[in-house]
Amino acid sequence: MDVTANARAHADAIRAARARVVVFPELSITGYELGAPAVDPADSALRRIAEACAERQSVALAGAPVVQDGRRFIATLRVDADGARVVYRKCHLGGDELHAHAAGDGPQAVSVDGWRLGMGICKDTGVAAHTAATAALGVDAYVAARAPARGARRASGRGACG
C-alpha cells in the first residue's frame, strides 16, 4: 500500500514501455488491498507518473480506490502530462469488494489521439451486458484492467475478479 513506491514503479514502467497508452492492473497504485486508503488524484505521489507520461508522451491508465460524492469506488485514473483524474469506476463488483465499494455508473470511453477506448475493470469484462454497452459507445478498443493473479487469490481459490 505504499503509494509513493508504487507510483515510482508505474513511472519506471511507463519509461520502459515507450508506448502511447500504458495500462496497469486493477488497484495498481495501492496493490489489490481492499482496505487501502483512497487515493486522491491530486496526491503529489502521482506527479511522478505524470512526469513520466510527459517525458514519453504517454497516457497511463492506472487503478486506485477513490472516494467521490461520499462513496468509495474501484477506479481507473487517466494520468498524463496534465495530472491524474478518474475516468472510470468499476461497475460489477464481486466478493469482498461489495462490502467496501460502490458500483460505478456504467460504461465509459476515453479518447486518446482520436481513438475511443472502452473501459472495464476485472469482473466487468465477463458481463456480456457491460461489454455490449461499452461497444455501443462506438469504441475502437476495449481496455481491461484486471487484478494480477499472483497475490490476488482468495481463500476460495478464485481470483480477485470473482
C-alpha positions, 0 to 999 in steps of 0.5 A: 500500500505504499503509494509513493513506491508504487507510483515510482514503479508505474513511472519506471514502467511507463519509461520502459514501455515507450508506448502511447497508452500504458495500462496497469492492473486493477488497484495498481497504485495501492496493490489489490488491498481492499482496505487501502486508503483512497487515493486522491488524484491530486496526491503529489505521489502521482506527479511522478507518473505524470512526469513520466507520461510527459517525458514519453508522451504517454497516457497511463491508465492506472487503478486506485480506490477513490472516494467521490460524492461520499462513496468509495469506488474501484477506479481507473485514473487517466494520468498524463502530462496534465495530472491524474483524474478518474475516468472510470469506476468499476461497475460489477463488483464481486466478493469482498469488494461489495462490502467496501465499494460502490458500483460505478455508473456504467460504461465509459470511453476515453479518447486518446489521439482520436481513438475511443477506448472502452473501459472495464475493470476485472469482473466487468469484462465477463458481463456480456451486458457491460461489454455490449454497452461499452461497444455501443459507445462506438469504441475502437478498443476495449481496455481491461484492467484486471487484478494480477493473479499472483497475490490476488487469490482468495481463500476460495481459490478464485481470483480477485475478479470473482 
